[in-house]
Amino acid sequence: MQTRDTYYRQTYEAVAGEISNRRWRGLHQELKASGLLITVQTLRMYAQFKMLHPRTPITKQAIATYESFQNTYADYSDFTGIELLEILRTIKPHVTDRMLINAWYKAGLQFSRTANYDFNQASKIVFYTAITRPSSRIYK
């Protein structure tokens, strides 16, 4: 009989390829610690994310920040670049603008202060800001 953990691992490996037992234990622990509900869809998205950003952890705090943004700004249809930059400053107040602007590029978008970004694009930008860990050398 196949256990749930084996099924989860097979689902992850179907997207990301074969991984070692040690790597799987670390990934599975990170996923459980993040507070995400573990489903097939979640595992597939997590595998795609880890393929692009293998060293970036998804934390409970990052998920809470992302969900807070989605709840607070659900009625907004679009944002200008400057509006989004101000929102990001509330999420990460002690980092440089350059680091905040990097979230656009990680989300696959170009930054412009005057461009309009829809809610889905803004959510991606907020997500990448929330998961980014600042190093001490980029603090103001």
N, CA, C and O atoms as a GROMACS GRO file, in nm:
protein
  560
    1MET      N    1   0.084  -0.119   0.000
    1MET     CA    2   0.000   0.000   0.000
    1MET      C    3   0.089   0.125   0.000
    1MET      O    4   0.190   0.132   0.070
    2GLN      N    5   0.049   0.221  -0.078
    2GLN     CA    6   0.126   0.344  -0.092
    2GLN      C    7   0.090   0.442   0.021
    2GLN      O    8  -0.028   0.468   0.045
    3THR      N    9   0.191   0.493   0.089
    3THR     CA   10   0.163   0.589   0.195
    3THR      C   11   0.143   0.728   0.136
    3THR      O   12   0.178   0.755   0.021
    4ARG      N   13   0.085   0.814   0.216
    4ARG     CA   14   0.061   0.951   0.173
    4ARG      C   15   0.193   1.022   0.140
    4ARG      O   16   0.202   1.092   0.040
    5ASP      N   17   0.294   1.002   0.224
    5ASP     CA   18   0.424   1.067   0.199
    5ASP      C   19   0.486   1.019   0.068
    5ASP      O   20   0.546   1.098  -0.005
    6THR      N   21   0.472   0.891   0.038
    6THR     CA   22   0.525   0.839  -0.088
    6THR      C   23   0.452   0.902  -0.206
    6THR      O   24   0.513   0.938  -0.306
    7TYR      N   25   0.321   0.915  -0.193
    7TYR     CA   26   0.241   0.977  -0.299
    7TYR      C   27   0.283   1.123  -0.318
    7TYR      O   28   0.297   1.170  -0.431
    8TYR      N   29   0.302   1.196  -0.207
    8TYR     CA   30   0.347   1.335  -0.216
    8TYR      C   31   0.482   1.344  -0.286
    8TYR      O   32   0.503   1.428  -0.373
    9ARG      N   33   0.571   1.256  -0.248
    9ARG     CA   34   0.705   1.259  -0.308
    9ARG      C   35   0.697   1.229  -0.458
    9ARG      O   36   0.763   1.296  -0.537
   10GLN      N   37   0.618   1.132  -0.497
   10GLN     CA   38   0.604   1.098  -0.638
   10GLN      C   39   0.543   1.215  -0.716
   10GLN      O   40   0.581   1.241  -0.830
   11THR      N   41   0.448   1.284  -0.654
   11THR     CA   42   0.388   1.401  -0.718
   11THR      C   43   0.492   1.510  -0.738
   11THR      O   44   0.500   1.570  -0.846
   12TYR      N   45   0.573   1.535  -0.636
   12TYR     CA   46   0.680   1.634  -0.644
   12TYR      C   47   0.781   1.594  -0.752
   12TYR      O   48   0.818   1.677  -0.836
   13GLU      N   49   0.824   1.470  -0.751
   13GLU     CA   50   0.925   1.423  -0.845
   13GLU      C   51   0.874   1.419  -0.989
   13GLU      O   52   0.954   1.426  -1.082
   14ALA      N   53   0.744   1.407  -1.008
   14ALA     CA   54   0.688   1.410  -1.144
   14ALA      C   55   0.714   1.545  -1.210
   14ALA      O   56   0.724   1.553  -1.332
   15VAL      N   57   0.724   1.650  -1.130
   15VAL     CA   58   0.750   1.784  -1.182
   15VAL      C   59   0.899   1.816  -1.180
   15VAL      O   60   0.955   1.862  -1.279
   16ALA      N   61   0.964   1.790  -1.067
   16ALA     CA   62   1.101   1.836  -1.046
   16ALA      C   63   1.207   1.731  -1.076
   16ALA      O   64   1.326   1.764  -1.080
   17GLY      N   65   1.169   1.609  -1.098
   17GLY     CA   66   1.267   1.504  -1.120
   17GLY      C   67   1.303   1.435  -0.990
   17GLY      O   68   1.262   1.477  -0.882
   18GLU      N   69   1.380   1.329  -1.002
   18GLU     CA   70   1.415   1.248  -0.886
   18GLU      C   71   1.504   1.325  -0.789
   18GLU      O   72   1.595   1.398  -0.830
   19ILE      N   73   1.477   1.306  -0.660
   19ILE     CA   74   1.556   1.372  -0.555
   19ILE      C   75   1.595   1.268  -0.450
   19ILE      O   76   1.534   1.162  -0.441
   20SER      N   77   1.697   1.302  -0.371
   20SER     CA   78   1.743   1.210  -0.267
   20SER      C   79   1.645   1.211  -0.149
   20SER      O   80   1.564   1.302  -0.135
   21ASN      N   81   1.657   1.108  -0.066
   21ASN     CA   82   1.572   1.100   0.054
   21ASN      C   83   1.596   1.220   0.145
   21ASN      O   84   1.501   1.278   0.199
   22ARG      N   85   1.722   1.256   0.160
   22ARG     CA   86   1.756   1.370   0.248
   22ARG      C   87   1.693   1.499   0.196
   22ARG      O   88   1.636   1.577   0.272
   23ARG      N   89   1.705   1.522   0.066
   23ARG     CA   90   1.647   1.642   0.005
   23ARG      C   91   1.495   1.642   0.021
   23ARG      O   92   1.436   1.745   0.052
   24TRP      N   93   1.432   1.527   0.001
   24TRP     CA   94   1.286   1.519   0.014
   24TRP      C   95   1.244   1.550   0.158
   24TRP      O   96   1.147   1.623   0.179
   25ARG      N   97   1.314   1.495   0.256
   25ARG     CA   98   1.278   1.522   0.396
   25ARG      C   99   1.285   1.671   0.426
   25ARG      O  100   1.197   1.725   0.493
   26GLY      N  101   1.390   1.738   0.375
   26GLY     CA  102   1.402   1.882   0.397
   26GLY      C  103   1.291   1.960   0.329
   26GLY      O  104   1.234   2.052   0.388
   27LEU      N  105   1.261   1.925   0.205
   27LEU     CA  106   1.154   1.994   0.132
   27LEU      C  107   1.018   1.970   0.196
   27LEU      O  108   0.938   2.062   0.210
   28HIS      N  109   0.993   1.846   0.235
   28HIS     CA  110   0.865   1.812   0.297
   28HIS      C  111   0.848   1.886   0.430
   28HIS      O  112   0.740   1.936   0.461
   29GLN      N  113   0.955   1.892   0.507
   29GLN     CA  114   0.951   1.964   0.635
   29GLN      C  115   0.925   2.113   0.612
   29GLN      O  116   0.846   2.175   0.684
   30GLU      N  117   0.992   2.172   0.512
   30GLU     CA  118   0.970   2.313   0.481
   30GLU      C  119   0.826   2.339   0.439
   30GLU      O  120   0.766   2.438   0.479
   31LEU      N  121   0.773   2.250   0.360
   31LEU     CA  122   0.635   2.265   0.313
   31LEU      C  123   0.537   2.256   0.429
   31LEU      O  124   0.442   2.334   0.436
   32LYS      N  125   0.558   2.161   0.519
   32LYS     CA  126   0.470   2.149   0.636
   32LYS      C  127   0.484   2.271   0.727
   32LYS      O  128   0.384   2.320   0.779
   33ALA      N  129   0.606   2.320   0.746
   33ALA     CA  130   0.629   2.435   0.834
   33ALA      C  131   0.570   2.564   0.777
   33ALA      O  132   0.539   2.657   0.852
   34SER      N  133   0.553   2.569   0.645
   34SER     CA  134   0.498   2.691   0.583
   34SER      C  135   0.350   2.709   0.614
   34SER      O  136   0.297   2.820   0.600
   35GLY      N  137   0.284   2.603   0.655
   35GLY     CA  138   0.142   2.613   0.685
   35GLY      C  139   0.053   2.594   0.564
   35GLY      O  140  -0.070   2.604   0.575
   36LEU      N  141   0.112   2.567   0.448
   36LEU     CA  142   0.031   2.543   0.329
   36LEU      C  143  -0.043   2.411   0.341
   36LEU      O  144   0.010   2.314   0.396
   37LEU      N  145  -0.163   2.407   0.290
   37LEU     CA  146  -0.238   2.283   0.281
   37LEU      C  147  -0.174   2.200   0.170
   37LEU      O  148  -0.163   2.246   0.057
   38ILE      N  149  -0.133   2.079   0.202
   38ILE     CA  150  -0.062   1.997   0.104
   38ILE      C  151  -0.164   1.923   0.017
   38ILE      O  152  -0.235   1.834   0.062
   39THR      N  153  -0.167   1.964  -0.110
   39THR     CA  154  -0.252   1.900  -0.210
   39THR      C  155  -0.165   1.871  -0.332
   39THR      O  156  -0.049   1.913  -0.338
   40VAL      N  157  -0.220   1.801  -0.429
   40VAL     CA  158  -0.146   1.774  -0.552
   40VAL      C  159  -0.109   1.905  -0.621
   40VAL      O  160   0.004   1.922  -0.666
   41GLN      N  161  -0.204   1.997  -0.628
   41GLN     CA  162  -0.178   2.126  -0.693
   41GLN      C  163  -0.071   2.205  -0.618
   41GLN      O  164   0.018   2.263  -0.681
   42THR      N  165  -0.078   2.206  -0.486
   42THR     CA  166   0.022   2.277  -0.406
   42THR      C  167   0.160   2.216  -0.428
   42THR      O  168   0.258   2.289  -0.444
   43LEU      N  169   0.168   2.084  -0.430
   43LEU     CA  170   0.297   2.018  -0.452
   43LEU      C  171   0.354   2.050  -0.589
   43LEU      O  172   0.475   2.070  -0.602
   44ARG      N  173   0.270   2.054  -0.689
   44ARG     CA  174   0.319   2.087  -0.824
   44ARG      C  175   0.372   2.230  -0.829
   44ARG      O  176   0.478   2.256  -0.885
   45MET      N  177   0.297   2.324  -0.771
   45MET     CA  178   0.343   2.463  -0.769
   45MET      C  179   0.471   2.476  -0.688
   45MET      O  180   0.563   2.548  -0.728
   46TYR      N  181   0.478   2.407  -0.575
   46TYR     CA  182   0.597   2.411  -0.490
   46TYR      C  183   0.718   2.354  -0.565
   46TYR      O  184   0.828   2.409  -0.556
   47ALA      N  185   0.698   2.246  -0.639
   47ALA     CA  186   0.807   2.186  -0.717
   47ALA      C  187   0.856   2.283  -0.825
   47ALA      O  188   0.977   2.297  -0.845
   48GLN      N  189   0.764   2.349  -0.893
   48GLN     CA  190   0.803   2.447  -0.995
   48GLN      C  191   0.880   2.562  -0.931
   48GLN      O  192   0.980   2.609  -0.985
   49PHE      N  193   0.832   2.609  -0.817
   49PHE     CA  194   0.900   2.717  -0.746
   49PHE      C  195   1.041   2.674  -0.706
   49PHE      O  196   1.136   2.750  -0.726
   50LYS      N  197   1.054   2.554  -0.650
   50LYS     CA  198   1.185   2.507  -0.604
   50LYS      C  199   1.281   2.483  -0.720
   50LYS      O  200   1.403   2.494  -0.702
   51MET      N  201   1.230   2.452  -0.837
   51MET     CA  202   1.317   2.437  -0.953
   51MET      C  203   1.377   2.572  -0.991
   51MET      O  204   1.492   2.580  -1.033
   52LEU      N  205   1.299   2.679  -0.977
   52LEU     CA  206   1.347   2.813  -1.010
   52LEU      C  207   1.428   2.875  -0.897
   52LEU      O  208   1.525   2.947  -0.923
   53HIS      N  209   1.389   2.849  -0.773
   53HIS     CA  210   1.452   2.911  -0.656
   53HIS      C  211   1.482   2.804  -0.550
   53HIS      O  212   1.415   2.801  -0.447
   54PRO      N  213   1.580   2.719  -0.574
   54PRO     CA  214   1.602   2.605  -0.484
   54PRO      C  215   1.642   2.643  -0.341
   54PRO      O  216   1.617   2.566  -0.248
   55ARG      N  217   1.704   2.757  -0.323
   55ARG     CA  218   1.751   2.794  -0.188
   55ARG      C  219   1.657   2.889  -0.115
   55ARG      O  220   1.686   2.928  -0.002
   56THR      N  221   1.548   2.926  -0.176
   56THR     CA  222   1.456   3.021  -0.114
   56THR      C  223   1.345   2.947  -0.041
   56THR      O  224   1.265   2.877  -0.104
   57PRO      N  225   1.340   2.961   0.092
   57PRO     CA  226   1.234   2.891   0.166
   57PRO      C  227   1.102   2.968   0.160
   57PRO      O  228   1.100   3.090   0.148
   58ILE      N  229   0.995   2.894   0.168
   58ILE     CA  230   0.863   2.955   0.181
   58ILE      C  231   0.826   2.943   0.328
   58ILE      O  232   0.813   2.833   0.381
   59THR      N  233   0.810   3.057   0.394
   59THR     CA  234   0.784   3.057   0.537
   59THR      C  235   0.638   3.091   0.566
   59THR      O  236   0.565   3.142   0.481
   60LYS      N  237   0.598   3.062   0.688
   60LYS     CA  238   0.463   3.094   0.733
   60LYS      C  239   0.440   3.245   0.726
   60LYS      O  240   0.332   3.290   0.688
   61GLN      N  241   0.542   3.323   0.764
   61GLN     CA  242   0.531   3.468   0.762
   61GLN      C  243   0.512   3.520   0.619
   61GLN      O  244   0.433   3.611   0.596
   62ALA      N  245   0.584   3.463   0.524
   62ALA     CA  246   0.569   3.504   0.384
   62ALA      C  247   0.429   3.473   0.333
   62ALA      O  248   0.369   3.555   0.263
   63ILE      N  249   0.378   3.356   0.367
   63ILE     CA  250   0.242   3.319   0.325
   63ILE      C  251   0.141   3.413   0.390
   63ILE      O  252   0.046   3.456   0.324
   64ALA      N  253   0.160   3.446   0.517
   64ALA     CA  254   0.069   3.538   0.586
   64ALA      C  255   0.071   3.676   0.522
   64ALA      O  256  -0.033   3.739   0.507
   65THR      N  257   0.189   3.724   0.483
   65THR     CA  258   0.202   3.854   0.417
   65THR      C  259   0.130   3.853   0.284
   65THR      O  260   0.057   3.947   0.251
   66TYR      N  261   0.149   3.748   0.207
   66TYR     CA  262   0.085   3.733   0.077
   66TYR      C  263  -0.068   3.730   0.092
   66TYR      O  264  -0.139   3.799   0.018
   67GLU      N  265  -0.118   3.650   0.186
   67GLU     CA  266  -0.262   3.641   0.208
   67GLU      C  267  -0.320   3.772   0.258
   67GLU      O  268  -0.431   3.810   0.221
   68SER      N  269  -0.245   3.842   0.343
   68SER     CA  270  -0.289   3.972   0.393
   68SER      C  271  -0.305   4.071   0.278
   68SER      O  272  -0.403   4.145   0.272
   69PHE      N  273  -0.207   4.072   0.188
   69PHE     CA  274  -0.217   4.160   0.070
   69PHE      C  275  -0.341   4.125  -0.011
   69PHE      O  276  -0.416   4.214  -0.051
   70GLN      N  277  -0.363   3.996  -0.036
   70GLN     CA  278  -0.477   3.956  -0.117
   70GLN      C  279  -0.609   3.993  -0.052
   70GLN      O  280  -0.704   4.032  -0.120
   71ASN      N  281  -0.617   3.981   0.080
   71ASN     CA  282  -0.741   4.018   0.150
   71ASN      C  283  -0.761   4.169   0.153
   71ASN      O  284  -0.873   4.217   0.132
   72THR      N  285  -0.655   4.244   0.178
   72THR     CA  286  -0.664   4.389   0.189
   72THR      C  287  -0.694   4.456   0.056
   72THR      O  288  -0.773   4.550   0.051
   73TYR      N  289  -0.633   4.408  -0.050
   73TYR     CA  290  -0.644   4.476  -0.180
   73TYR      C  291  -0.728   4.399  -0.282
   73TYR      O  292  -0.715   4.423  -0.402
   74ALA      N  293  -0.813   4.309  -0.237
   74ALA     CA  294  -0.895   4.228  -0.328
   74ALA      C  295  -0.987   4.313  -0.415
   74ALA      O  296  -1.022   4.271  -0.525
   75ASP      N  297  -1.027   4.430  -0.368
   75ASP     CA  298  -1.118   4.515  -0.444
   75ASP      C  299  -1.047   4.602  -0.548
   75ASP      O  300  -1.113   4.668  -0.629
   76TYR      N  301  -0.916   4.602  -0.548
   76TYR     CA  302  -0.839   4.682  -0.644
   76TYR      C  303  -0.821   4.602  -0.773
   76TYR      O  304  -0.786   4.484  -0.769
   77SER      N  305  -0.843   4.666  -0.886
   77SER     CA  306  -0.825   4.595  -1.013
   77SER      C  307  -0.684   4.614  -1.068
   77SER      O  308  -0.631   4.524  -1.133
   78ASP      N  309  -0.624   4.730  -1.041
   78ASP     CA  310  -0.487   4.751  -1.088
   78ASP      C  311  -0.415   4.849  -0.996
   78ASP      O  312  -0.475   4.921  -0.917
   79PHE      N  313  -0.283   4.849  -1.011
   79PHE     CA  314  -0.194   4.932  -0.929
   79PHE      C  315  -0.091   4.994  -1.021
   79PHE      O  316  -0.051   4.934  -1.120
   80THR      N  317  -0.048   5.115  -0.987
   80THR     CA  318   0.066   5.172  -1.059
   80THR      C  319   0.193   5.121  -0.992
   80THR      O  320   0.189   5.069  -0.880
   81GLY      N  321   0.304   5.135  -1.059
   81GLY     CA  322   0.431   5.092  -1.003
   81GLY      C  323   0.464   5.163  -0.873
   81GLY      O  324   0.515   5.102  -0.780
   82ILE      N  325   0.434   5.292  -0.867
   82ILE     CA  326   0.464   5.369  -0.746
   82ILE      C  327   0.376   5.324  -0.630
   82ILE      O  328   0.421   5.320  -0.515
   83GLU      N  329   0.248   5.292  -0.658
   83GLU     CA  330   0.159   5.242  -0.552
   83GLU      C  331   0.210   5.108  -0.498
   83GLU      O  332   0.212   5.086  -0.377
   84LEU      N  333   0.251   5.022  -0.588
   84LEU     CA  334   0.304   4.892  -0.544
   84LEU      C  335   0.433   4.908  -0.464
   84LEU      O  336   0.454   4.838  -0.366
   85LEU      N  337   0.517   5.000  -0.506
   85LEU     CA  338   0.642   5.024  -0.434
   85LEU      C  339   0.613   5.070  -0.291
   85LEU      O  340   0.682   5.029  -0.198
   86GLU      N  341   0.511   5.153  -0.273
   86GLU     CA  342   0.473   5.198  -0.139
   86GLU      C  343   0.420   5.081  -0.055
   86GLU      O  344   0.450   5.072   0.065
   87ILE      N  345   0.343   4.993  -0.115
   87ILE     CA  346   0.293   4.875  -0.044
   87ILE      C  347   0.410   4.787  -0.003
   87ILE      O  348   0.414   4.736   0.109
   88LEU      N  349   0.506   4.769  -0.093
   88LEU     CA  350   0.623   4.685  -0.062
   88LEU      C  351   0.707   4.746   0.050
   88LEU      O  352   0.767   4.673   0.129
   89ARG      N  353   0.712   4.878   0.057
   89ARG     CA  354   0.787   4.943   0.166
   89ARG      C  355   0.726   4.911   0.302
   89ARG      O  356   0.797   4.907   0.402
   90THR      N  357   0.594   4.890   0.306
   90THR     CA  358   0.532   4.852   0.434
   90THR      C  359   0.564   4.708   0.470
   90THR      O  360   0.569   4.673   0.588
   91ILE      N  361   0.587   4.624   0.368
   91ILE     CA  362   0.620   4.484   0.393
   91ILE      C  363   0.766   4.471   0.437
   91ILE      O  364   0.796   4.398   0.532
   92LYS      N  365   0.856   4.540   0.369
   92LYS     CA  366   1.000   4.536   0.399
   92LYS      C  367   1.050   4.680   0.415
   92LYS      O  368   1.111   4.734   0.323
   93PRO      N  369   1.026   4.741   0.529
   93PRO     CA  370   1.058   4.884   0.544
   93PRO      C  371   1.207   4.918   0.551
   93PRO      O  372   1.244   5.033   0.529
   94HIS      N  373   1.292   4.822   0.581
   94HIS     CA  374   1.434   4.854   0.604
   94HIS      C  375   1.526   4.815   0.490
   94HIS      O  376   1.648   4.806   0.510
   95VAL      N  377   1.473   4.794   0.372
   95VAL     CA  378   1.558   4.756   0.260
   95VAL      C  379   1.556   4.864   0.153
   95VAL      O  380   1.470   4.952   0.153
   96THR      N  381   1.651   4.856   0.063
   96THR     CA  382   1.663   4.958  -0.042
   96THR      C  383   1.555   4.940  -0.147
   96THR      O  384   1.496   4.833  -0.162
   97ASP      N  385   1.530   5.049  -0.220
   97ASP     CA  386   1.434   5.042  -0.330
   97ASP      C  387   1.479   4.940  -0.435
   97ASP      O  388   1.396   4.872  -0.495
   98ARG      N  389   1.608   4.930  -0.456
   98ARG     CA  390   1.661   4.836  -0.556
   98ARG      C  391   1.618   4.693  -0.524
   98ARG      O  392   1.580   4.617  -0.614
   99MET      N  393   1.624   4.657  -0.396
   99MET     CA  394   1.583   4.523  -0.358
   99MET      C  395   1.434   4.504  -0.380
   99MET      O  396   1.390   4.398  -0.426
  100LEU      N  397   1.356   4.606  -0.348
  100LEU     CA  398   1.212   4.597  -0.370
  100LEU      C  399   1.180   4.584  -0.518
  100LEU      O  400   1.093   4.506  -0.557
  101ILE      N  401   1.250   4.660  -0.601
  101ILE     CA  402   1.227   4.656  -0.746
  101ILE      C  403   1.266   4.521  -0.804
  101ILE      O  404   1.210   4.479  -0.906
  102ASN      N  405   1.361   4.452  -0.743
  102ASN     CA  406   1.400   4.318  -0.790
  102ASN      C  407   1.283   4.220  -0.790
  102ASN      O  408   1.282   4.124  -0.866
  103ALA      N  409   1.184   4.244  -0.704
  103ALA     CA  410   1.066   4.156  -0.699
  103ALA      C  411   0.993   4.156  -0.833
  103ALA      O  412   0.935   4.054  -0.871
  104TRP      N  413   0.993   4.268  -0.903
  104TRP     CA  414   0.929   4.275  -1.035
  104TRP      C  415   0.998   4.177  -1.131
  104TRP      O  416   0.932   4.102  -1.203
  105TYR      N  417   1.130   4.180  -1.130
  105TYR     CA  418   1.206   4.097  -1.223
  105TYR      C  419   1.193   3.949  -1.188
  105TYR      O  420   1.188   3.865  -1.278
  106LYS      N  421   1.188   3.917  -1.059
  106LYS     CA  422   1.167   3.778  -1.018
  106LYS      C  423   1.029   3.729  -1.062
  106LYS      O  424   1.010   3.611  -1.090
  107ALA      N  425   0.933   3.821  -1.066
  107ALA     CA  426   0.797   3.786  -1.110
  107ALA      C  427   0.785   3.786  -1.262
  107ALA      O  428   0.678   3.759  -1.316
  108GLY      N  429   0.895   3.817  -1.332
  108GLY     CA  430   0.894   3.816  -1.478
  108GLY      C  431   0.833   3.942  -1.538
  108GLY      O  432   0.782   3.938  -1.650
  109LEU      N  433   0.839   4.053  -1.465
  109LEU     CA  434   0.780   4.179  -1.511
  109LEU      C  435   0.885   4.289  -1.512
  109LEU      O  436   0.986   4.280  -1.443
  110GLN      N  437   0.861   4.391  -1.591
  110GLN     CA  438   0.947   4.510  -1.594
  110GLN      C  439   0.891   4.613  -1.496
  110GLN      O  440   0.769   4.630  -1.487
  111PHE      N  441   0.979   4.681  -1.424
  111PHE     CA  442   0.934   4.785  -1.332
  111PHE      C  443   0.920   4.917  -1.405
  111PHE      O  444   1.006   4.956  -1.484
  112SER      N  445   0.810   4.985  -1.377
  112SER     CA  446   0.789   5.122  -1.423
  112SER      C  447   0.701   5.189  -1.320
  112SER      O  448   0.600   5.133  -1.277
  113ARG      N  449   0.738   5.309  -1.280
  113ARG     CA  450   0.658   5.381  -1.180
  113ARG      C  451   0.518   5.413  -1.231
  113ARG      O  452   0.424   5.419  -1.152
  114THR      N  453   0.504   5.433  -1.361
  114THR     CA  454   0.375   5.475  -1.416
  114THR      C  455   0.294   5.361  -1.478
  114THR      O  456   0.176   5.378  -1.507
  115ALA      N  457   0.355   5.246  -1.498
  115ALA     CA  458   0.283   5.133  -1.559
  115ALA      C  459   0.175   5.081  -1.465
  115ALA      O  460   0.186   5.092  -1.343
  116ASN      N  461   0.072   5.024  -1.524
  116ASN     CA  462  -0.034   4.962  -1.445
  116ASN      C  463  -0.014   4.812  -1.440
  116ASN      O  464   0.019   4.749  -1.541
  117TYR      N  465  -0.033   4.755  -1.322
  117TYR     CA  466  -0.019   4.612  -1.300
  117TYR      C  467  -0.151   4.560  -1.246
  117TYR      O  468  -0.208   4.619  -1.155
  118ASP      N  469  -0.199   4.449  -1.303
  118ASP     CA  470  -0.326   4.395  -1.255
  118ASP      C  471  -0.305   4.325  -1.120
  118ASP      O  472  -0.193   4.311  -1.073
  119PHE      N  473  -0.416   4.282  -1.061
  119PHE     CA  474  -0.411   4.223  -0.928
  119PHE      C  475  -0.322   4.098  -0.923
  119PHE      O  476  -0.248   4.079  -0.827
  120ASN      N  477  -0.330   4.013  -1.026
  120ASN     CA  478  -0.247   3.892  -1.028
  120ASN      C  479  -0.099   3.924  -1.037
  120ASN      O  480  -0.017   3.862  -0.970
  121GLN      N  481  -0.064   4.022  -1.120
  121GLN     CA  482   0.076   4.064  -1.130
  121GLN      C  483   0.123   4.123  -0.998
  121GLN      O  484   0.233   4.094  -0.952
  122ALA      N  485   0.039   4.206  -0.937
  122ALA     CA  486   0.074   4.267  -0.808
  122ALA      C  487   0.093   4.159  -0.702
  122ALA      O  488   0.184   4.169  -0.619
  123SER      N  489   0.009   4.058  -0.704
  123SER     CA  490   0.021   3.949  -0.607
  123SER      C  491   0.152   3.875  -0.623
  123SER      O  492   0.215   3.838  -0.523
  124LYS      N  493   0.196   3.852  -0.746
  124LYS     CA  494   0.325   3.787  -0.770
  124LYS      C  495   0.438   3.872  -0.714
  124LYS      O  496   0.530   3.820  -0.650
  125ILE      N  497   0.431   4.002  -0.738
  125ILE     CA  498   0.535   4.093  -0.691
  125ILE      C  499   0.542   4.092  -0.539
  125ILE      O  500   0.650   4.087  -0.481
  126VAL      N  501   0.426   4.096  -0.474
  126VAL     CA  502   0.420   4.092  -0.328
  126VAL      C  503   0.475   3.959  -0.276
  126VAL      O  504   0.548   3.956  -0.177
  127PHE      N  505   0.442   3.850  -0.342
  127PHE     CA  506   0.492   3.718  -0.301
  127PHE      C  507   0.645   3.716  -0.304
  127PHE      O  508   0.708   3.672  -0.208
  128TYR      N  509   0.703   3.762  -0.414
  128TYR     CA  510   0.850   3.761  -0.424
  128TYR      C  511   0.915   3.856  -0.323
  128TYR      O  512   1.025   3.829  -0.276
  129THR      N  513   0.848   3.964  -0.291
  129THR     CA  514   0.901   4.052  -0.186
  129THR      C  515   0.895   3.983  -0.051
  129THR      O  516   0.989   3.991   0.027
  130ALA      N  517   0.784   3.915  -0.024
  130ALA     CA  518   0.766   3.850   0.106
  130ALA      C  519   0.866   3.737   0.130
  130ALA      O  520   0.909   3.716   0.243
  131ILE      N  521   0.903   3.663   0.025
  131ILE     CA  522   0.994   3.550   0.045
  131ILE      C  523   1.140   3.589   0.041
  131ILE      O  524   1.226   3.508   0.076
  132THR      N  525   1.169   3.711  -0.002
  132THR     CA  526   1.308   3.754  -0.013
  132THR      C  527   1.365   3.784   0.125
  132THR      O  528   1.307   3.860   0.203
  133ARG      N  529   1.478   3.722   0.153
  133ARG     CA  530   1.547   3.747   0.280
  133ARG      C  531   1.653   3.853   0.258
  133ARG      O  532   1.745   3.832   0.178
  134PRO      N  533   1.644   3.965   0.326
  134PRO     CA  534   1.746   4.068   0.307
  134PRO      C  535   1.876   4.030   0.376
  134PRO      O  536   1.875   3.975   0.487
  135SER      N  537   1.986   4.059   0.310
  135SER     CA  538   2.114   4.040   0.376
  135SER      C  539   2.152   4.172   0.443
  135SER      O  540   2.100   4.277   0.406
  136SER      N  541   2.241   4.167   0.538
  136SER     CA  542   2.274   4.287   0.616
  136SER      C  543   2.339   4.395   0.529
  136SER      O  544   2.334   4.513   0.565
  137ARG      N  545   2.398   4.358   0.417
  137ARG     CA  546   2.468   4.458   0.335
  137ARG      C  547   2.372   4.543   0.251
  137ARG      O  548   2.415   4.644   0.195
  138ILE      N  549   2.244   4.506   0.240
  138ILE     CA  550   2.154   4.586   0.159
  138ILE      C  551   2.058   4.670   0.241
  138ILE      O  552   1.968   4.734   0.187
  139TYR      N  553   2.076   4.669   0.371
  139TYR     CA  554   1.994   4.757   0.454
  139TYR      C  555   2.039   4.900   0.436
  139TYR      O  556   2.156   4.928   0.411
  140LYS      N  557   1.945   4.990   0.449
  140LYS     CA  558   1.978   5.133   0.438
  140LYS      C  559   2.064   5.176   0.554
  140LYS      O  560   2.102   5.293   0.562
   0.00000   0.00000   0.00000
